[in-house]
Amino acid sequence: MFWQLFVVLVLLIPILAIVLDSQVGKALAARLERRSIGEGDGGLHDRLLYLEGEVERLGNEMGRLEDESQFLHKLLSERPEPESLPPGPPDH
């Protein structure tokens, strides 16, 4: 009986981590945060939502820029050395 409970707990921990890190988990967390703010100041709530969206957008943009930077660095570091040209015809 004890080992069955142990196996269930061991399996639930990674499943819970996956769910909490998913979009569904993030949406649930955002809903709980909005509920905890309450009905106080509507302008403050809208401003907070806007700022959270901007932070997420900027984070995504930073990730995209980092990927581009790594690609360009790799492209420039793997560029072959230019071959030297043979001498041209003599001028008369």
C-alpha positions in Angstrom: 0.0 0.0 0.0 2.8 2.4 0.9 4.8 1.8 -2.2 1.7 2.4 -4.4 1.2 5.8 -2.8 4.9 6.5 -3.3 4.7 5.6 -7.0 1.7 7.8 -7.5 3.5 10.7 -5.8 6.6 10.2 -7.8 4.6 10.3 -11.0 2.5 13.3 -10.0 5.4 15.6 -9.4 6.7 15.7 -13.0 3.1 15.9 -14.4 2.3 18.8 -12.1 5.6 20.5 -13.1 4.7 20.1 -16.8 1.1 21.4 -16.3 2.2 24.4 -14.3 4.8 25.4 -16.9 2.3 25.1 -19.8 0.2 27.8 -21.2 -2.8 26.5 -19.2 -0.8 26.8 -16.0 0.2 30.3 -16.8 -3.4 31.3 -17.7 -4.6 29.8 -14.3 -1.8 31.8 -12.5 -2.8 35.0 -14.3 -6.5 34.5 -13.4 -5.5 33.9 -9.7 -3.4 37.0 -9.7 -6.2 39.1 -11.2 -8.6 37.7 -8.6 -6.2 38.6 -5.8 -6.0 42.2 -7.1 -9.7 42.5 -6.6 -12.0 45.1 -7.8 -9.9 48.0 -6.4 -8.6 50.3 -9.0 -9.7 49.4 -12.6 -7.0 51.6 -14.1 -4.3 50.0 -12.1 -5.5 46.5 -13.1 -5.5 47.5 -16.8 -2.1 49.1 -16.5 -0.7 46.0 -14.8 -2.1 43.7 -17.6 -0.6 45.9 -20.2 2.8 45.9 -18.6 2.7 42.1 -18.2 2.0 41.8 -21.9 4.8 44.1 -22.8 7.3 42.3 -20.6 6.3 39.0 -22.2 6.6 40.6 -25.7 10.0 42.0 -24.9 11.1 38.7 -23.5 10.1 37.0 -26.8 11.8 39.7 -28.8 15.0 39.3 -26.8 15.0 35.5 -27.4 14.5 36.1 -31.2 17.4 38.6 -31.2 19.6 36.2 -29.3 18.9 33.4 -31.9 19.7 35.8 -34.7 22.9 36.9 -33.0 24.0 33.3 -32.5 23.2 32.5 -36.2 25.2 35.5 -37.4 28.1 34.7 -35.1 28.2 31.1 -36.4 27.9 32.2 -40.0 30.8 34.7 -39.6 33.0 32.3 -37.7 32.7 29.5 -40.2 33.3 31.7 -43.3 36.2 30.3 -45.4 39.2 32.4 -46.0 39.1 34.2 -49.3 41.3 32.6 -52.0 44.0 34.8 -53.4 43.6 35.7 -57.1 46.2 34.8 -59.7 48.3 37.7 -61.0 46.7 39.6 -63.9 48.2 40.0 -67.3 51.2 42.4 -67.5 50.4 45.9 -68.7 52.3 47.1 -71.9 
